[in-house]
Amino acid sequence: MIYMSNHNFDQEVSQARYQGLKIKEGDALTISISAFDELAIKPFNINTMPSTNDPDKSDKDGTGSYIVSPDGYIKMPVLGRVYCLGMTKKQLKEDLEERLKTYLTDPLVDIRLTNFSISVLGEVQTPGQKTSNNEKLNLFQALALAGDMNPSADRTNVKLLRFSEETKKDTVIHLDFSEANIVNSPYYYLQQNDILYVEPDRNKQIAANTTNPNRALFLQLLAVGISLGLFLIRVTN
């Protein structure tokens, strides 16, 4: 089974640009703030701030991470509520550094997503939810986490389900792994909570339908109905 077999060698295949993860509801963000004055940064970091400055313990997961609320906010010491839903980590980093300049000289912010996960379902070796330490996860790396596709998989029609924050609905994208230009797809890099569904090929679908007892019963009833209809036609003639 060969991936990217359909390749136009007259054109160089370009690589999709990684735009960064979009922050979503329920994401666990570890945010570390540093500056020249180590004493001045203590009130701004979860692990070093005084307990009396804790804005809302319910926004932390017990591991020093901020949990993005359903309305898209995190609550930070001193800074208070910060909206971040739909932002990339780079955008949130720049926003926080600009806010911190009021209090600190040359602040630096480091942001990590600690609960990045996707789901791979269907015709793969080990379907299920997969977690990755690598946030820059592409389609082939996701398949590798699931043990690759089975021989009976349809590589030309893999579905990617992605929730849109704008429409509040799941979007279904069809991907063809036999095309080399898949590496240039805007969906080549996965986002948090994406779902990949690998369909069985046509032969397996036919075999499954043939061995399905309910389908066999339906076919038997259909045959009886056709025979009865033909009998009635003959009688009336």
URMO-V577439 format. One record per pair of residues at least 6 apart in sequence whose C-alpha atoms are under 6 Angstrom apart, sorted by the first residue. I is the first residue (numbers start at 1). J is the second residue. Records with the same first field share a line. If there is no record, write none. Layout:
BEGIN
I=J  J
END
This chain:
BEGIN
3=177  178
4=177  178  179  180
5=178
6=178  179  180
7=180
14=184
15=183  184
16=183  184
20=88
21=88  191
22=86  87  88
23=85  86  87  88
24=85
25=68  69  70
26=67  68
27=67  68
28=65  66  67  113  114  115
29=65  66  112  113
30=65  111  112
31=110  111
32=109  110
33=108  109
34=107  108
35=107
42=48  49
43=49
44=77
55=77
59=66  67
60=66  67
68=74
72=83  84  85
73=82  83  84
74=81  82
75=81
93=109
97=107
116=131  192
117=130  131  192  193
118=129  130  193  194  195
119=128  129  130  195
120=127  128  195  196
121=127  197
122=197  198  199
123=149  150  153  198  200
124=148  149  150
125=147
126=146  147
127=146
137=189  190
138=188  189  190
139=188
152=200  201
153=199  200  201
154=199  200  201
155=177
156=176  177  178
157=174  175  176
158=174  175  197  198
159=173  174  196  197
160=172  173  195  196
161=171  172  194  195
162=170  171  194
163=169  170
END
